[in-house]
Amino acid sequence: METPIIDFIKKYNEAKTARFHMPGHKGVSFLGFENIDITEIKGADDLSCPTGIIKQSEENASGLFKTKCTVFSVGGSTQSVNAMLFLAYSVRDKSGNPVVLAARNAHKSFVFAVAKIGAEVEWLYPEKSNSLCSAVITAEVLENKLKQMKTKPFAVYITTPDYLGNVTDVKSLSEVCRKYNIPLLADNAHGAYSAFLNEPFHPVQNGADLCCDSAHKTLPAITGCGYLHIEKNDYFGFSKKAHNAMTVFGTSSPSYLLLQSLDLCNKYIYEKIEDDLLECSEKVKLINRLLNAKNIKNISCEPIKITMDFSTVQSNNFDFAEHFRSYNIEFEYSDKNYIVFMASAYNSADDFNKLASAVNSLPEFSQSTVTSLFDFVKGEQVMSVRDAVFADSEEIPVEDAVGRVCGAPTVSCPPAIPIVVSGEKITEEHIALLKYYDKTHIRVVI
Ligand SMILES: Cc1ncc(COP(=O)(O)O)c(C=O)c1O
């Protein structure tokens, strides 16, 4: 597979051209990569409406992901989430209030995108969940909700896979959405690689009309790299507007380091990813076997993610996170019940050996009878998300927040899923949940 962006910059760098253009470092090495950090000079194309090397590289990506069109993001999934909402909003039924119907485990980027376009949100709650991170919505739940709604939403929005590795059945949801002629939008920030598995569960290959991926989360790409994908049938004609939508929310100086990284990802995907994923999932299976021997479950449905569930063992306050850190292992996420380890083919044998040793040295826990079920707090929306996000606000201790209206959601990364949504009236139940997630302060509308 060709790498047109990398090839162009390599040639440009070798030509030793006098750089009387941005960036100001002029290719001189400070951090070490400046010589290949350029801007939109002649021949380098324009990410906002590509016709040259960026177009070629995006088309390569589109072929690999089997989409109608794939647009590069240099603002991670966040930029694509904004663009997805914007695109769906642009084809909405103009009568009535614009409402987006979203699974409640949406990332904060969704809430901020809703605020920016000025839509309302109605939440979809799962039949059962084990965490704030998980809201797997079934076709039945979606259809029942749609039947009850007086105003048809302009989009249905889901997050799959979620932070813990739960995967939604996108195909069945897309059939419901098709029936109601509503675009299905999928936040697949954690699942770019899933297009290249033996049994792919990438949303855009299973009927999501629009889908965002963070390339940097599961592919060997630099932080900030992402994609916006448009499904191959393009029922809503999004492909013609996709670059414009991304431009509305992106920088006018896209990083060519990130574009080269995405260009190189194409080559990696084409040449190597399938074998790498198989190899990595075999290593994960090995860890799973060690975990089983300790009575600890990996609840992730993803083959390269390990979500250790400590909620079902009698652990007597054993500090799992610190146990793994004592083996010089850092993981993606932990809370009181789970630790999430994200693996890739670029984890070394030594990395996996460390993880195996850390698991092997865990005590053998006995199973507890407790099953950890999570209840979402169904907050009352007393102000629009937009008004609350853009309102003047102050940060106060969570104990003092009952009855106040949430401003910007109090969430840290990861998993950055709002515990209280902007515009919701804060209740005792919210406070309990905020405390459960160790939040001491919350931003409220003044
Ligand atoms: C589910 C989900 N969606 C969207 C994002 C935003 O992705 P990015 O950091 O690539 O902008 C994240 C980031 O962690 C995420 O976890």
The ligand as a MOL file (V3000), in Angstrom:
LIG
                    3D

  0  0  0     0  0            999 V3000
M  V30 BEGIN CTAB
M  V30 COUNTS 16 16 0 0 0
M  V30 BEGIN ATOM
M  V30 1 C -15.9120 6.4990 24.3110 0
M  V30 2 C -15.0640 7.6540 23.9120 0
M  V30 3 N -15.4940 8.4890 22.9590 0
M  V30 4 C -14.7680 9.5460 22.5390 0
M  V30 5 C -13.5400 9.8040 23.0960 0
M  V30 6 C -12.7490 10.9650 22.5950 0
M  V30 7 O -11.6880 10.4570 21.8460 0
M  V30 8 P -10.3620 11.2890 21.5180 0
M  V30 9 O -9.5820 11.3300 22.7800 0
M  V30 10 O -9.7110 10.4890 20.4450 0
M  V30 11 O -10.7750 12.6210 21.0540 0
M  V30 12 C -13.0530 8.9750 24.1130 0
M  V30 13 C -11.7590 9.2500 24.7480 0
M  V30 14 O -11.3020 8.6220 25.6350 0
M  V30 15 C -13.8320 7.8670 24.5320 0
M  V30 16 O -13.4110 7.0420 25.4860 0
M  V30 END ATOM
M  V30 BEGIN BOND
M  V30 1 1 1 2
M  V30 2 1 2 3
M  V30 3 2 2 15
M  V30 4 2 3 4
M  V30 5 1 4 5
M  V30 6 1 5 6
M  V30 7 2 5 12
M  V30 8 1 6 7
M  V30 9 1 7 8
M  V30 10 2 8 9
M  V30 11 1 8 10
M  V30 12 1 8 11
M  V30 13 1 12 13
M  V30 14 1 12 15
M  V30 15 2 13 14
M  V30 16 1 15 16
M  V30 END BOND
M  V30 END CTAB
M  END
